Protein backbone atom coordinates (compact mmCIF):
# COMPACT_ATOMS: atom_id res chain seq x y z
CA UNK A 1 0.00 0.00 0.00
CA UNK A 2 1.34 3.38 -0.98
CA UNK A 3 -0.34 6.75 -0.60
CA UNK A 4 1.49 9.67 -2.20
CA UNK A 5 -0.91 12.38 -1.02
CA UNK A 6 -4.13 12.95 0.81
CA UNK A 7 -5.94 13.59 -2.47
CA UNK A 8 -4.48 10.57 -4.28
CA UNK A 9 -6.64 7.52 -4.85
CA UNK A 10 -5.75 4.68 -2.49
CA UNK A 11 -5.42 1.13 -3.75
CA UNK A 12 -5.81 -1.88 -1.50
CA UNK A 13 -4.32 -5.31 -2.14
CA UNK A 14 -5.89 -8.21 -0.29
CA UNK A 15 -4.14 -11.51 0.36
CA UNK A 16 -5.88 -14.89 0.45
CA UNK A 17 -9.29 -13.23 0.30
CA UNK A 18 -8.89 -11.92 3.83
CA UNK A 19 -11.00 -8.91 4.69
CA UNK A 20 -9.89 -6.04 6.86
CA UNK A 21 -11.84 -3.83 9.17
CA UNK A 22 -13.48 -0.67 7.83
CA UNK A 23 -11.02 2.19 7.84
CA UNK A 24 -7.96 -0.11 7.72
CA UNK A 25 -5.75 -1.48 4.96
CA UNK A 26 -3.35 -4.40 4.90
CA UNK A 27 0.30 -3.47 4.55
CA UNK A 28 2.93 -6.18 5.00
CA UNK A 29 0.61 -8.45 6.91
CA UNK A 30 -0.48 -5.68 9.29
CA UNK A 31 -3.66 -3.66 9.41
CA UNK A 32 -2.87 0.03 9.12
CA UNK A 33 -5.49 2.64 9.94
CA UNK A 34 -6.25 5.11 7.18
CA UNK A 35 -6.54 8.82 7.77
CA UNK A 36 -9.98 10.29 7.16
CA UNK A 37 -8.95 11.95 3.87
CA UNK A 38 -7.22 8.82 2.60
CA UNK A 39 -10.20 6.68 3.59
CA UNK A 40 -12.55 8.93 1.64
CA UNK A 41 -10.20 8.78 -1.34
CA UNK A 42 -10.15 4.98 -1.18
CA UNK A 43 -13.94 4.80 -0.98
CA UNK A 44 -14.29 7.21 -3.91
CA UNK A 45 -11.85 5.18 -5.99
CA UNK A 46 -13.73 2.00 -5.12
CA UNK A 47 -16.99 3.54 -6.38
CA UNK A 48 -15.27 4.63 -9.61
CA UNK A 49 -14.02 1.11 -10.24
CA UNK A 50 -17.52 -0.23 -9.65
CA UNK A 51 -19.00 2.27 -12.09
CA UNK A 52 -16.52 1.30 -14.80
CA UNK A 53 -17.48 -2.39 -14.69
CA UNK A 54 -20.28 -3.04 -17.15
CA UNK A 55 -20.20 -6.78 -17.85
CA UNK A 56 -19.95 -9.82 -15.58
CA UNK A 57 -18.87 -13.08 -17.17
CA UNK A 58 -20.13 -16.43 -15.90
CA UNK A 59 -16.91 -17.11 -13.99
CA UNK A 60 -17.21 -13.88 -12.00
CA UNK A 61 -20.89 -14.53 -11.35
CA UNK A 62 -19.93 -17.93 -9.94
CA UNK A 63 -17.35 -16.32 -7.66
CA UNK A 64 -19.97 -13.94 -6.32
CA UNK A 65 -22.50 -16.70 -5.62
CA UNK A 66 -19.80 -18.86 -4.05
CA UNK A 67 -18.80 -16.17 -1.58
CA UNK A 68 -22.39 -15.43 -0.66
CA UNK A 69 -23.08 -19.14 -0.06
CA UNK A 70 -20.04 -19.24 2.23
CA UNK A 71 -21.67 -16.66 4.49
CA UNK A 72 -20.05 -13.48 3.22
CA UNK A 73 -22.23 -10.40 3.22
CA UNK A 74 -23.14 -8.58 0.05
CA UNK A 75 -21.24 -5.50 1.21
CA UNK A 76 -18.07 -7.52 1.77
CA UNK A 77 -18.29 -9.13 -1.67
CA UNK A 78 -19.00 -5.76 -3.23
CA UNK A 79 -15.91 -4.15 -1.71
CA UNK A 80 -13.73 -7.18 -2.42
CA UNK A 81 -14.56 -7.57 -6.11
CA UNK A 82 -15.23 -3.92 -6.88
CA UNK A 83 -18.82 -4.50 -7.99
CA UNK A 84 -21.84 -2.46 -7.02
CA UNK A 85 -23.85 -3.87 -4.16
CA UNK A 86 -27.09 -3.46 -6.11
CA UNK A 87 -25.67 -5.68 -8.88
CA UNK A 88 -24.76 -8.36 -6.36
CA UNK A 89 -28.17 -8.09 -4.72
CA UNK A 90 -29.98 -8.62 -8.03
CA UNK A 91 -27.71 -11.52 -8.93
CA UNK A 92 -28.29 -13.20 -5.58
CA UNK A 93 -32.05 -12.70 -5.80
CA UNK A 94 -32.10 -14.21 -9.27
CA UNK A 95 -30.06 -17.18 -8.10
CA UNK A 96 -32.52 -17.81 -5.27
CA UNK A 97 -35.51 -17.55 -7.63
CA UNK A 98 -34.48 -19.88 -10.45
CA UNK A 99 -30.98 -21.08 -9.56
CA UNK A 100 -29.48 -19.56 -12.72
CA UNK A 101 -26.95 -16.74 -12.94
CA UNK A 102 -26.14 -16.83 -16.66
CA UNK A 103 -26.83 -13.71 -18.65
CA UNK A 104 -30.16 -13.68 -20.46
CA UNK A 105 -30.00 -12.59 -24.08
CA UNK A 106 -32.95 -10.75 -25.54
CA UNK A 107 -33.88 -10.19 -29.15
CA UNK A 108 -33.97 -6.43 -28.68
CA UNK A 109 -36.70 -4.02 -29.62
CA UNK A 110 -39.25 -5.54 -32.04
CA UNK A 111 -39.33 -4.18 -35.57
CA UNK A 112 -42.03 -1.66 -36.36
CA UNK A 113 -42.65 -2.97 -39.86
CA UNK A 114 -43.39 -6.48 -41.08
CA UNK A 115 -41.66 -8.10 -44.09
CA UNK A 116 -44.75 -7.39 -46.20
CA UNK A 117 -44.61 -3.72 -45.25
CA UNK A 118 -40.91 -3.62 -46.12
CA UNK A 119 -41.70 -5.02 -49.56
CA UNK A 120 -44.48 -2.44 -49.94
CA UNK A 121 -41.97 0.36 -49.29
CA UNK A 122 -39.54 -1.11 -51.82
CA UNK A 123 -42.17 -1.51 -54.55
CA UNK A 124 -43.56 1.97 -53.97
CA UNK A 125 -40.10 3.54 -54.09
CA UNK A 126 -39.26 1.75 -57.35
CA UNK A 127 -42.53 2.77 -58.97
CA UNK A 128 -42.12 6.42 -58.01
CA UNK A 129 -38.40 7.02 -57.64
CA UNK A 130 -38.83 10.74 -56.93
CA UNK A 131 -41.01 10.21 -53.86
CA UNK A 132 -39.46 11.39 -50.61
CA UNK A 133 -39.10 9.41 -47.40
CA UNK A 134 -41.95 11.42 -45.88
CA UNK A 135 -44.18 10.57 -48.86
CA UNK A 136 -43.41 6.88 -48.50
CA UNK A 137 -44.11 7.04 -44.77
CA UNK A 138 -47.52 8.61 -45.39
CA UNK A 139 -48.36 6.09 -48.11
CA UNK A 140 -47.47 3.22 -45.83
CA UNK A 141 -49.57 4.67 -43.03
CA UNK A 142 -52.61 5.08 -45.28
CA UNK A 143 -52.23 1.59 -46.78
CA UNK A 144 -51.43 -0.49 -43.69
CA UNK A 145 -52.02 1.81 -40.71
CA UNK A 146 -48.38 1.50 -39.58
CA UNK A 147 -46.70 4.80 -38.79
CA UNK A 148 -42.94 4.99 -39.26
CA UNK A 149 -40.41 7.81 -39.28
CA UNK A 150 -38.32 9.03 -42.19
CA UNK A 151 -35.24 7.40 -40.69
CA UNK A 152 -37.03 4.04 -40.64
CA UNK A 153 -37.87 4.41 -44.33
CA UNK A 154 -34.21 5.18 -45.10
CA UNK A 155 -33.07 2.10 -43.16
CA UNK A 156 -35.60 -0.27 -44.73
CA UNK A 157 -34.76 0.83 -48.27
CA UNK A 158 -31.04 0.81 -47.47
CA UNK A 159 -31.29 -2.86 -46.49
CA UNK A 160 -32.36 -3.75 -50.05
CA UNK A 161 -29.83 -1.42 -51.70
CA UNK A 162 -31.98 1.62 -52.47
CA UNK A 163 -30.54 5.01 -51.53
CA UNK A 164 -31.62 8.60 -52.13
CA UNK A 165 -29.27 10.07 -54.73
CA UNK A 166 -29.28 13.04 -57.06
CA UNK A 167 -30.32 12.01 -60.57
CA UNK A 168 -28.16 12.64 -63.61
CA UNK A 169 -29.42 15.52 -65.70
CA UNK A 170 -28.79 14.95 -69.38
CA UNK A 171 -30.18 16.37 -72.61
CA UNK A 172 -31.47 13.79 -75.08
CA UNK A 173 -29.20 13.87 -78.11
CA UNK A 174 -30.49 13.35 -81.62
CA UNK A 175 -28.51 11.89 -84.49
CA UNK A 176 -27.76 15.41 -85.72
CA UNK A 177 -26.38 16.42 -82.31
CA UNK A 178 -24.08 13.41 -82.24
CA UNK A 179 -22.81 14.10 -85.76
CA UNK A 180 -22.08 17.76 -85.05
CA UNK A 181 -20.32 17.03 -81.75
CA UNK A 182 -18.15 14.39 -83.33
CA UNK A 183 -17.17 16.79 -86.10
CA UNK A 184 -16.31 19.51 -83.57
CA UNK A 185 -14.14 17.16 -81.51
CA UNK A 186 -12.24 16.00 -84.60
CA UNK A 187 -11.71 19.58 -85.68
CA UNK A 188 -10.15 20.55 -82.33
CA UNK A 189 -8.30 17.30 -81.62
CA UNK A 190 -4.90 18.73 -82.68
CA UNK A 191 -5.16 22.09 -80.98
CA UNK A 192 -2.08 23.21 -79.08
CA UNK A 193 -2.08 24.45 -75.45
CA UNK A 194 -1.55 28.00 -76.76
CA UNK A 195 -4.78 27.76 -78.77
CA UNK A 196 -6.71 26.36 -75.82
CA UNK A 197 -5.38 29.16 -73.61
CA UNK A 198 -7.64 31.57 -75.46
CA UNK A 199 -10.73 29.59 -74.52
CA UNK A 200 -12.58 30.31 -71.28
CA UNK A 201 -14.13 27.34 -69.52
CA UNK A 202 -16.98 28.10 -67.15
CA UNK A 203 -18.83 25.95 -64.63
CA UNK A 204 -21.80 26.46 -62.36
CA UNK A 205 -21.93 26.04 -58.60
CA UNK A 206 -25.08 26.05 -56.57
CA UNK A 207 -25.31 27.64 -53.13
CA UNK A 208 -28.36 27.29 -50.91
CA UNK A 209 -29.18 29.86 -48.25
CA UNK A 210 -32.02 27.76 -46.80
CA UNK A 211 -32.04 24.48 -44.93
CA UNK A 212 -34.05 22.87 -47.73
CA UNK A 213 -31.93 22.70 -50.86
CA UNK A 214 -35.03 21.78 -52.91
CA UNK A 215 -32.98 19.32 -54.88
CA UNK A 216 -34.68 16.39 -56.50
CA UNK A 217 -33.59 12.97 -55.26
CA UNK A 218 -34.42 9.55 -56.61
CA UNK A 219 -34.24 6.07 -55.11
CA UNK A 220 -31.67 3.98 -56.94
CA UNK A 221 -29.24 1.15 -56.35
CA UNK A 222 -25.44 1.60 -56.51
CA UNK A 223 -24.04 1.29 -60.02
CA UNK A 224 -27.26 2.36 -61.75
CA UNK A 225 -26.56 6.08 -61.97
CA UNK A 226 -26.72 6.31 -65.76
CA UNK A 227 -29.66 3.98 -66.29
CA UNK A 228 -32.44 5.56 -68.25
CA UNK A 229 -34.95 5.39 -65.39
CA UNK A 230 -32.49 7.27 -63.13
CA UNK A 231 -31.87 10.26 -65.42
CA UNK A 232 -33.97 13.35 -65.86
Helices and strands as residue ranges (DSSP letters): E 24-27, E 30-33, H 36-52, H 58-69, H 74-81, H 85-98, H 115-127, H 133-144, H 150-159, E 163-166, H 175-187, H 193-196, E 217-220, G 228-230
